[in-house]
């Protein structure tokens, strides 16, 4: 279901410009990509904040990540 959203002409032009840049097929796709990017940026910022406040947790997380990436797939 499509709905109308009021934006200024300048905002509409910016969205259309971003659509071209991103190769998006519509304003909807452009906005969804921007929302996704915002979500990921917020998640990364929160993760960095957490590990800044809890550095020992970061070491444990990196150890676990290394164990997974160094694992031999034939062991499964």
N, C-alpha and C positions, 0 to 999 in steps of 0.2 A: 504494500500500500504506500503510495507516494503522498507526501504532504508538502505544502508550501511553507517556506521559511523566509522570513523577511531579513534581508541583509542590505547593506549599502551597496551602491554600484561599485565603489572601490573594493569592497570585500569580495563581491562577485568576480571582479576582474582578477583579484589576487588568487582566488580559488581556481579560476580557469587557467591562470598562468602556472600554478602549481600542478594542475592536472596535466598540462603539456609537459612540464618538467618530469613528472613521475610516470608519464605514459598511462595515466588513468583514463578510463573511458567516460567518466561522469564526475560531476561535482560530488555525488554521494560517495563514490569510491575514493576520491581525494580526501574528503573529510574523514572517512573511516580509517584511511591510512594515517592521517594526522593524529587521530585519537589513539590508534594503536601505538604509534611512535611516542606519543605523550605518556601512555601507560608504561611502556618499556623504560623510558627515561626516568620516570618516577620510581619504578621498581629498582633500577640500577642505583639511583641516588639513595634510596632507603637501604639497600644492601651495603653500599659503601659506608653510610652512616652507622649501621649496625656493627660492621667489622671494625670501624674506627673506635667504637666504644667497647668492643669485645674482641681484641686482637687474637686471643688464644683460640677463639672459635674459628677465625679465618684460617689459622694454621691447620686445625683439624679438618676443616672443609677442603683445603687444598690437598691434604694427605689423602682424603677419600677420593677426590677427583683424580689424583695421580694414580691411585690404585685402580680405578675404573679405566682410565685411558691406557694404562700399562698392561691391562689384563690381556691374556691370550684368548682370542675368541674360540679357539678349538677346545678350551677347557669347559665350555658350556654343554 
